[in-house]
Amino acid sequence: INDGEVEESDKPLKPIPEEILGYYHNCVNDMFLNDGITYDVQQTFEIGYDPQTNRITIPIRNYDSRLVGVKGRLFQETIGDQEVKYIYIEPCNKSKVLFGLDKSFDAIKKHGACFVGESEKFVMQLFSYGDANCVSTGGKTISRSQIEMLSRLCVDIILCFDKDVEQLELECIADKFIGSVNVYAIVDNKNILKDHESPSDNEEK
């Protein structure tokens, strides 16, 4: 759906056992470090490695820190046409999750603003840069549940989506919020970013 809203599943967001994380190696990696995510932040977000799927593991937690899924990023720099970069090793209803909210809530309330990006990497990069008031939606579309969670924060919402998201798409997303919520967006009208680049990929940019 191109208007910024995803078809929301009725599937409930169920916690899964913490013991599942014991299946994976608890370790940091240089691939994320080279993407601007420090070792300390990788440890904060419990980054690991799954040798069976050769994927970096990213635990997905809901707003009260309960484990609800595990996402895997293929552990190689070059991704072939037949390979999928991200999969859910432990599936969850991502339309009902704001990644990072359990760790960023206090900073969001302190600053009165929340940066909203597409990916889990966005949140970890901003944490590494010292900007902890952020969450991600798991994609450029935002579900009604995610809009409700963002609205209830009672802070300014700043959309920080990738270069390929057009301004019209951002406006359509903003229209989903009630009028009392201030919604802003980073729009790259000076071509600072490369195609498909996220505003968080390069700290200087």
Order of alpha helices (4+ residues) and beta strands (2+ residues): alpha-alpha-beta-beta-beta-beta-alpha-beta-alpha-beta-alpha-beta-alpha-beta
